[in-house]
Amino acid sequence: MSPPDVGPRLQTPRLLLRPPGPADLPATCAMNADPEVMRFFPAPMRPDEVELMLGRIDAHFARCGFGFWAVERRDNAAVIGLIGLVEVTFALPGRPCPPPAGARPPVEVGWRLVSSAWGQGFAREGATAALRFAFEGIALPEVLSFTVPANTRSWGLMERLGLRRDPAGGFEHPRLPVGHPLRPHLLYGIDRAGWSSAQGSAR
Ligand SMILES: CC(C)(COP(=O)(O)OP(=O)(O)OC[C@H]1O[C@@H](n2cnc3c(N)ncnc32)[C@H](O)[C@@H]1OP(=O)(O)O)[C@@H](O)C(=O)NCCC(=O)NCCS
């Protein structure tokens, strides 16, 4: 993993979002080993899997100029999770993979925080900064998000951020085997007009 000097840093009233670096490995391993945090993923992650994930995040920042930021509290410098934007590398309803010639792959906003940081608005604050970067910083046309129906905290956050459930409905996550209980997903999205109007109503 290279030092965390590649990619933008985003600041909010309580948080600094910055590309993760090697020093974030212990906190990220602890978060990804917690069964409560990983309840809606196939399994908690081992340290070697987390290290590979941080390597992929690093490569994504280098390739795209954005990725999953480490979320650091400004008051005590504690790393409380990951929030960010990532290109989707499989087909979604109405969004083929690979995308049509000249189009870029869809981009997903996602989040994972240590459980002690839930219920304090940190995810919303960090995700708002990520969406602002997506629409106002790099002018993406839309941002998607998806989760399993049981993950009410995650799709509740999507709705609080102004994302809307995709009219095409849900989809079966292609990275999970047919019949896996976590395979059915809800798909949400927001475009630039939706972002502007969500900002207007949040004022
Ligand atoms: C999904 C996840 C990021 C949501 O975190 P969260 O803390 O619930 O989300 P928010 O930041 O929107 O916080 C909302 C809560 O903070 C409360 N809150 C407290 N202070 C607040 C503030 N200053 N501003 C906004 N909300 C505040 C809200 O009332 C709300 O409380 P509630 O959950 O009791 O209704 C978190 O549950 C998580 O990391 N889960 C595990 C990983 C995961 O499943 N990721 C998604 C995979 S698709």
Ligand as a Chemical Component Dictionary entry (heavy atoms), coordinates in Angstrom:
data_LIG
# 
_chem_comp.id                   LIG 
_chem_comp.type                 NON-POLYMER 
_chem_comp.pdbx_formal_charge   0 
_chem_comp.three_letter_code    LIG 
# 
loop_
_chem_comp_atom.comp_id 
_chem_comp_atom.atom_id 
_chem_comp_atom.alt_atom_id 
_chem_comp_atom.type_symbol 
_chem_comp_atom.charge 
_chem_comp_atom.model_Cartn_x 
_chem_comp_atom.model_Cartn_y 
_chem_comp_atom.model_Cartn_z 
_chem_comp_atom.pdbx_ordinal 
LIG C1  C1  C 0 -25.107 1.797  7.634  1  
LIG C2  C2  C 0 -24.426 2.669  8.689  2  
LIG C3  C3  C 0 -23.219 3.375  8.066  3  
LIG C4  C4  C 0 -25.458 3.705  9.180  4  
LIG O1  O1  O 0 -24.920 4.434  10.258 5  
LIG P1  P1  P 0 -25.860 5.404  11.155 6  
LIG O2  O2  O 0 -25.023 5.923  12.246 7  
LIG O3  O3  O 0 -27.121 4.684  11.488 8  
LIG O4  O4  O 0 -26.254 6.520  10.105 9  
LIG P2  P2  P 0 -26.421 8.103  10.269 10 
LIG O5  O5  O 0 -25.110 8.778  10.239 11 
LIG O6  O6  O 0 -27.396 8.514  9.234  12 
LIG O7  O7  O 0 -27.010 8.298  11.722 13 
LIG C5  C5  C 0 -28.407 8.314  11.877 14 
LIG C6  C6  C 0 -28.744 8.275  13.338 15 
LIG O8  O8  O 0 -27.940 9.216  14.048 16 
LIG C7  C7  C 0 -28.811 10.079 14.831 17 
LIG N1  N1  N 0 -28.104 11.344 15.010 18 
LIG C8  C8  C 0 -27.543 11.733 16.184 19 
LIG N2  N2  N 0 -26.909 12.886 16.021 20 
LIG C9  C9  C 0 -27.058 13.238 14.719 21 
LIG C10 C10 C 0 -26.592 14.345 13.939 22 
LIG N3  N3  N 0 -25.841 15.304 14.467 23 
LIG N4  N4  N 0 -26.931 14.390 12.635 24 
LIG C11 C11 C 0 -27.691 13.411 12.075 25 
LIG N5  N5  N 0 -28.141 12.325 12.768 26 
LIG C12 C12 C 0 -27.819 12.255 14.080 27 
LIG C13 C13 C 0 -30.085 10.081 14.038 28 
LIG O9  O9  O 0 -31.169 10.455 14.828 29 
LIG C14 C14 C 0 -30.168 8.634  13.619 30 
LIG O10 O10 O 0 -30.543 7.857  14.750 31 
LIG P3  P3  P 0 -31.358 6.476  14.640 32 
LIG O11 O11 O 0 -30.455 5.505  13.909 33 
LIG O12 O12 O 0 -31.607 6.086  16.056 34 
LIG O13 O13 O 0 -32.597 6.788  13.860 35 
LIG C15 C15 C 0 -23.937 1.809  9.885  36 
LIG O14 O14 O 0 -25.042 1.178  10.462 37 
LIG C16 C16 C 0 -22.900 0.756  9.491  38 
LIG O15 O15 O 0 -21.709 1.047  9.381  39 
LIG N6  N6  N 0 -23.368 -0.515 9.321  40 
LIG C17 C17 C 0 -22.458 -1.638 9.073  41 
LIG C18 C18 C 0 -21.890 -1.647 7.683  42 
LIG C19 C19 C 0 -22.967 -1.712 6.630  43 
LIG O16 O16 O 0 -23.917 -2.482 6.733  44 
LIG N7  N7  N 0 -22.763 -0.907 5.582  45 
LIG C20 C20 C 0 -23.687 -0.816 4.486  46 
LIG C21 C21 C 0 -23.536 -1.903 3.551  47 
LIG S1  S1  S 0 -24.619 -1.678 2.157  48 
# 
loop_
_chem_comp_bond.comp_id 
_chem_comp_bond.atom_id_1 
_chem_comp_bond.atom_id_2 
_chem_comp_bond.value_order 
_chem_comp_bond.pdbx_ordinal 
LIG C1  C2  SING 1  
LIG C2  C3  SING 2  
LIG C2  C4  SING 3  
LIG C2  C15 SING 4  
LIG C4  O1  SING 5  
LIG O1  P1  SING 6  
LIG P1  O2  DOUB 7  
LIG P1  O3  SING 8  
LIG P1  O4  SING 9  
LIG O4  P2  SING 10 
LIG P2  O5  DOUB 11 
LIG P2  O6  SING 12 
LIG P2  O7  SING 13 
LIG O7  C5  SING 14 
LIG C5  C6  SING 15 
LIG C6  O8  SING 16 
LIG C6  C14 SING 17 
LIG O8  C7  SING 18 
LIG C7  N1  SING 19 
LIG C7  C13 SING 20 
LIG N1  C8  SING 21 
LIG N1  C12 SING 22 
LIG C8  N2  DOUB 23 
LIG N2  C9  SING 24 
LIG C9  C10 SING 25 
LIG C9  C12 DOUB 26 
LIG C10 N3  SING 27 
LIG C10 N4  DOUB 28 
LIG N4  C11 SING 29 
LIG C11 N5  DOUB 30 
LIG N5  C12 SING 31 
LIG C13 O9  SING 32 
LIG C13 C14 SING 33 
LIG C14 O10 SING 34 
LIG O10 P3  SING 35 
LIG P3  O11 DOUB 36 
LIG P3  O12 SING 37 
LIG P3  O13 SING 38 
LIG C15 O14 SING 39 
LIG C15 C16 SING 40 
LIG C16 O15 DOUB 41 
LIG C16 N6  SING 42 
LIG N6  C17 SING 43 
LIG C17 C18 SING 44 
LIG C18 C19 SING 45 
LIG C19 O16 DOUB 46 
LIG C19 N7  SING 47 
LIG N7  C20 SING 48 
LIG C20 C21 SING 49 
LIG C21 S1  SING 50 
# 
